[in-house]
Amino acid sequence: MLYAVISEDVENSLPLRKASRPAHLARLEQLKEQGRLILAGPLPAIDSNDPGESGFTGSLVVAEFESLDAAQVWADADPYMDAGVYRKVVVKPFKKVLP
């Protein structure tokens, strides 16, 4: 089943994101290689694809996991969690309808 991992950043998270981004992306690459990643990306703090120093307010990942518990375990192990980037992470079942 698909699950949405909706993460909310702490304020001024950009330096923390930059430091731990390679490890964060490596985990997403693993999901992609396994054919389980539907989409992933950050939520810009301003209305721009390149928010610069404004940074990001969080992230969204939609991926396939065996269960809600497995998705939560995966989310809890994100390097951004260890680095203190995320203030809050919510994992919910997701039903893709379109496209």
C-alpha positions in Angstrom: 0.0 0.0 0.0 1.0 3.6 -0.5 1.8 5.9 2.4 2.3 9.7 2.6 5.2 10.8 4.9 4.4 14.4 5.7 7.2 16.2 7.6 7.4 19.6 9.2 10.7 21.4 9.6 12.0 23.3 12.6 12.5 27.0 12.0 15.8 27.8 10.2 16.3 24.2 9.1 18.3 25.0 6.0 21.8 24.5 7.5 20.7 21.2 9.1 19.2 20.1 5.7 22.3 20.9 3.8 24.5 18.9 6.2 22.4 15.8 6.1 21.0 15.9 2.6 23.3 13.3 1.0 22.2 10.6 3.5 18.6 11.6 3.2 18.7 11.4 -0.6 20.5 8.0 -0.5 17.5 6.5 1.4 15.1 7.9 -1.2 17.3 6.5 -4.0 17.0 3.0 -2.4 13.2 3.3 -2.5 13.4 4.5 -6.1 15.7 1.5 -7.1 13.2 -0.9 -5.5 10.3 0.7 -7.5 8.6 1.8 -4.3 9.0 5.6 -4.6 6.1 7.5 -6.1 7.3 11.1 -5.4 9.4 13.0 -3.0 10.4 16.5 -2.4 10.7 19.5 -0.1 8.1 22.1 0.6 9.6 25.6 -0.2 9.0 28.3 2.4 8.2 30.7 -0.4 6.3 30.5 -3.7 9.4 29.5 -5.7 11.1 26.4 -7.0 14.4 27.8 -5.6 13.6 29.4 -2.3 17.3 30.2 -1.6 18.0 31.2 2.0 14.2 31.1 2.8 14.6 27.3 2.8 11.9 24.8 3.3 9.0 24.2 5.7 8.9 20.4 5.4 8.9 17.5 3.0 6.5 15.1 1.3 7.3 11.5 0.4 4.8 9.1 -1.1 6.0 5.5 -1.3 5.0 1.9 -1.0 5.5 0.0 2.3 4.2 -3.3 3.7 2.3 -1.6 6.4 1.7 1.7 8.3 4.1 0.5 10.9 6.8 -0.2 8.3 6.3 3.2 6.8 6.6 4.8 10.3 9.8 2.9 11.1 11.2 4.1 7.8 10.2 7.7 8.5 11.6 7.6 12.0 15.0 6.5 10.6 15.4 9.4 8.2 18.7 11.2 8.6 16.8 14.5 8.8 15.2 13.2 12.0 18.7 12.5 13.5 19.9 15.9 12.4 17.0 17.7 14.0 15.5 19.0 10.7 12.0 17.8 11.4 9.8 19.0 14.2 7.0 16.7 13.3 6.4 13.7 11.0 3.0 12.3 10.2 2.6 9.0 8.2 -0.8 8.3 6.6 -2.2 5.7 4.2 -2.5 7.2 0.7 -4.7 6.2 -2.1 -3.5 7.3 -5.6 -6.3 8.2 -7.9 -4.8 10.3 -10.6 -2.9 10.4 -12.8 
